[in-house]
Amino acid sequence: MVPLFLERLDAYTGLKKHFSDYYRQNVYVTPSGILSTPQLNFVLAEMGADHLIYSIDYPYKQPKNSRTFLNNTSLIATQLEAFSHGNAERVFHLN
């Protein structure tokens, strides 16, 4: 929910940069099994494709549309690669 409030959090003073700058540079966002195209598009616009990591809350949530969701996003190929596995590989040093 934090990406929804970035503009409001930027009102806090005393930081060298805006709160949203720190957040966008240091935080990675996952859908955690909430497979919603409007929500994905929103966090993509707020965070950028390099800070999104695909995830499912297995075993608690096992949506049947998890693969179809990836296939039906409007992400371009490089964004889809980053979102579906590339960012996780980079962040968790899986390569």
GROMACS elastic network, one bead per residue, 0.5 to 0.9 nm:
[ bonds ]
;  ai    aj funct       b0    kb
    1     4     6  0.55565   500
    1     5     6  0.71972   500
    2     5     6  0.52543   500
    2     6     6  0.63584   500
    2     9     6  0.88545   500
    2    23     6  0.89803   500
    3     6     6  0.53014   500
    3     7     6  0.84768   500
    3    20     6  0.83818   500
    3    23     6  0.86640   500
    3    24     6  0.89719   500
    3    29     6  0.89734   500
    3    42     6  0.85346   500
    3    43     6  0.68084   500
    3    46     6  0.65673   500
    3    47     6  0.77398   500
    4     7     6  0.77917   500
    4     8     6  0.86877   500
    4    42     6  0.87080   500
    4    43     6  0.86023   500
    4    46     6  0.85472   500
    5     8     6  0.52650   500
    5     9     6  0.60847   500
    5    10     6  0.86583   500
    6     9     6  0.50160   500
    6    10     6  0.61766   500
    6    19     6  0.72461   500
    6    20     6  0.54096   500
    6    23     6  0.83587   500
    6    46     6  0.86294   500
    7    10     6  0.52517   500
    7    11     6  0.72496   500
    7    19     6  0.87014   500
    7    20     6  0.72876   500
    8    11     6  0.56100   500
    8    12     6  0.80333   500
    9    12     6  0.58608   500
    9    18     6  0.81817   500
    9    19     6  0.61732   500
    9    20     6  0.72126   500
   10    13     6  0.75706   500
   10    17     6  0.88328   500
   10    18     6  0.52415   500
   10    19     6  0.51378   500
   10    20     6  0.61898   500
   10    21     6  0.88031   500
   11    18     6  0.80616   500
   11    19     6  0.83333   500
   12    15     6  0.77251   500
   12    18     6  0.80158   500
   12    19     6  0.75558   500
   13    16     6  0.84642   500
   13    17     6  0.88845   500
   13    18     6  0.80096   500
   13    19     6  0.88122   500
   14    17     6  0.86129   500
   15    18     6  0.65975   500
   15    19     6  0.73682   500
   16    19     6  0.89607   500
   17    20     6  0.82087   500
   17    21     6  0.64251   500
   17    22     6  0.72328   500
   18    21     6  0.52883   500
   18    22     6  0.68819   500
   18    23     6  0.88433   500
   19    22     6  0.53261   500
   19    23     6  0.62054   500
   19    24     6  0.86687   500
   20    24     6  0.59094   500
   20    25     6  0.84031   500
   21    24     6  0.52815   500
   21    25     6  0.61493   500
   21    26     6  0.85752   500
   22    25     6  0.52663   500
   22    26     6  0.60276   500
   22    27     6  0.80979   500
   23    26     6  0.53730   500
   23    27     6  0.54563   500
   23    28     6  0.86414   500
   23    47     6  0.85677   500
   24    27     6  0.59092   500
   24    28     6  0.78414   500
   24    46     6  0.79456   500
   24    47     6  0.55993   500
   24    48     6  0.81267   500
   24    51     6  0.74413   500
   25    28     6  0.85333   500
   25    47     6  0.85735   500
   25    51     6  0.80942   500
   26    51     6  0.84882   500
   27    47     6  0.87147   500
   27    51     6  0.68933   500
   27    52     6  0.89983   500
   28    47     6  0.81243   500
   28    50     6  0.82671   500
   28    52     6  0.55828   500
   28    53     6  0.67062   500
   28    87     6  0.89234   500
   29    32     6  0.88043   500
   29    43     6  0.76904   500
   29    47     6  0.79069   500
   29    51     6  0.62256   500
   29    53     6  0.61225   500
   29    54     6  0.84044   500
   30    33     6  0.83160   500
   30    34     6  0.88974   500
   30    51     6  0.86830   500
   30    52     6  0.58361   500
   30    54     6  0.55252   500
   30    55     6  0.58738   500
   30    56     6  0.85415   500
   30    83     6  0.89938   500
   31    34     6  0.51687   500
   31    35     6  0.65367   500
   31    36     6  0.82996   500
   31    39     6  0.82882   500
   31    40     6  0.74410   500
   31    52     6  0.83585   500
   31    53     6  0.76872   500
   31    54     6  0.63709   500
   31    55     6  0.61388   500
   31    56     6  0.73857   500
   32    35     6  0.80845   500
   32    54     6  0.74387   500
   32    55     6  0.50367   500
   32    57     6  0.54517   500
   32    61     6  0.85731   500
   33    36     6  0.89781   500
   33    54     6  0.85124   500
   33    55     6  0.62642   500
   33    57     6  0.56673   500
   33    58     6  0.84052   500
   33    61     6  0.64294   500
   33    62     6  0.74672   500
   33    63     6  0.69964   500
   33    66     6  0.78429   500
   34    39     6  0.83961   500
   34    56     6  0.79992   500
   34    63     6  0.87003   500
   35    39     6  0.79534   500
   35    40     6  0.77037   500
   35    63     6  0.82899   500
   35    65     6  0.80403   500
   35    66     6  0.72368   500
   35    69     6  0.66043   500
   35    70     6  0.89669   500
   36    39     6  0.53284   500
   36    40     6  0.61786   500
   36    41     6  0.86611   500
   36    69     6  0.81713   500
   37    40     6  0.50254   500
   37    41     6  0.60764   500
   37    42     6  0.85398   500
   37    69     6  0.80913   500
   37    72     6  0.88024   500
   37    73     6  0.68054   500
   37    74     6  0.84066   500
   38    41     6  0.51164   500
   38    42     6  0.61559   500
   38    43     6  0.88143   500
   39    42     6  0.50280   500
   39    43     6  0.63034   500
   39    44     6  0.84273   500
   40    43     6  0.53803   500
   40    44     6  0.59754   500
   40    45     6  0.85746   500
   40    52     6  0.89882   500
   40    73     6  0.85147   500
   41    44     6  0.50049   500
   41    45     6  0.61686   500
   41    46     6  0.86383   500
   41    73     6  0.89035   500
   41    74     6  0.83989   500
   41    75     6  0.87446   500
   42    45     6  0.51906   500
   42    46     6  0.62111   500
   42    47     6  0.84891   500
   43    47     6  0.55398   500
   43    48     6  0.72770   500
   43    49     6  0.86244   500
   43    52     6  0.78679   500
   44    47     6  0.53641   500
   44    49     6  0.56831   500
   44    50     6  0.88736   500
   44    51     6  0.82501   500
   44    52     6  0.72795   500
   45    48     6  0.57866   500
   45    49     6  0.82549   500
   47    50     6  0.76973   500
   47    51     6  0.59313   500
   47    52     6  0.73484   500
   48    51     6  0.58597   500
   48    52     6  0.71975   500
   48    79     6  0.89347   500
   49    52     6  0.55252   500
   49    53     6  0.85908   500
   49    75     6  0.88444   500
   49    78     6  0.87167   500
   49    79     6  0.55384   500
   49    80     6  0.81973   500
   49    82     6  0.67270   500
   49    83     6  0.65366   500
   49    87     6  0.86947   500
   50    53     6  0.83091   500
   50    79     6  0.76921   500
   50    82     6  0.64323   500
   50    83     6  0.74041   500
   50    86     6  0.87417   500
   50    87     6  0.63916   500
   51    82     6  0.86253   500
   51    83     6  0.80283   500
   51    87     6  0.71239   500
   52    82     6  0.76337   500
   52    83     6  0.54384   500
   52    84     6  0.86072   500
   52    87     6  0.70846   500
   52    88     6  0.86982   500
   53    82     6  0.75927   500
   53    84     6  0.65348   500
   53    85     6  0.71812   500
   53    86     6  0.82926   500
   53    87     6  0.60819   500
   53    88     6  0.60850   500
   54    70     6  0.89340   500
   54    83     6  0.56026   500
   54    84     6  0.52307   500
   54    85     6  0.71801   500
   54    87     6  0.88239   500
   54    88     6  0.81508   500
   55    58     6  0.86514   500
   55    84     6  0.83238   500
   56    59     6  0.83790   500
   56    60     6  0.86400   500
   56    61     6  0.66976   500
   56    62     6  0.69656   500
   56    63     6  0.80868   500
   56    66     6  0.79643   500
   57    60     6  0.55382   500
   57    61     6  0.50572   500
   57    62     6  0.70981   500
   58    61     6  0.53312   500
   58    62     6  0.59870   500
   59    62     6  0.65267   500
   62    65     6  0.87134   500
   62    66     6  0.78684   500
   63    66     6  0.56883   500
   64    67     6  0.78571   500
   64    68     6  0.83377   500
   65    68     6  0.50258   500
   65    69     6  0.57483   500
   65    70     6  0.86429   500
   66    69     6  0.52004   500
   66    70     6  0.67003   500
   66    71     6  0.89371   500
   67    70     6  0.52316   500
   67    71     6  0.63031   500
   67    72     6  0.86781   500
   68    72     6  0.59749   500
   68    73     6  0.86186   500
   69    72     6  0.52146   500
   69    73     6  0.62406   500
   70    73     6  0.56147   500
   70    75     6  0.88308   500
   70    80     6  0.76258   500
   70    84     6  0.75493   500
   71    74     6  0.87349   500
   71    80     6  0.89524   500
   72    75     6  0.85460   500
   73    76     6  0.85100   500
   73    80     6  0.80999   500
   74    80     6  0.87163   500
   75    78     6  0.78953   500
   75    79     6  0.55846   500
   75    80     6  0.54904   500
   75    83     6  0.89628   500
   76    79     6  0.53458   500
   76    80     6  0.60865   500
   76    81     6  0.86267   500
   77    80     6  0.51086   500
   77    81     6  0.61109   500
   77    82     6  0.86229   500
   78    81     6  0.51342   500
   78    82     6  0.62120   500
   78    83     6  0.85770   500
   79    82     6  0.51137   500
   79    83     6  0.59969   500
   79    84     6  0.84265   500
   80    83     6  0.50480   500
   80    84     6  0.57857   500
   80    85     6  0.83413   500
   80    86     6  0.86887   500
   81    84     6  0.53708   500
   81    85     6  0.60723   500
   81    86     6  0.57047   500
   81    87     6  0.82470   500
   82    85     6  0.57339   500
   82    87     6  0.50129   500
   82    88     6  0.79625   500
   82    89     6  0.89366   500
   83    86     6  0.63938   500
   83    87     6  0.61766   500
   83    88     6  0.79764   500
   84    87     6  0.76945   500
   84    88     6  0.80711   500
   85    88     6  0.54354   500
   85    89     6  0.61419   500
   85    90     6  0.87101   500
   86    89     6  0.51355   500
   86    90     6  0.62081   500
   86    91     6  0.86463   500
   87    90     6  0.50516   500
   87    91     6  0.59739   500
   87    92     6  0.83313   500
   88    91     6  0.51536   500
   88    92     6  0.57599   500
   88    93     6  0.78397   500
   88    94     6  0.75602   500
   89    92     6  0.54643   500
   89    93     6  0.54746   500
   89    95     6  0.59661   500
   90    93     6  0.51353   500
   90    94     6  0.66066   500
   90    95     6  0.72169   500
   91    94     6  0.79062   500
   92    95     6  0.85996   500
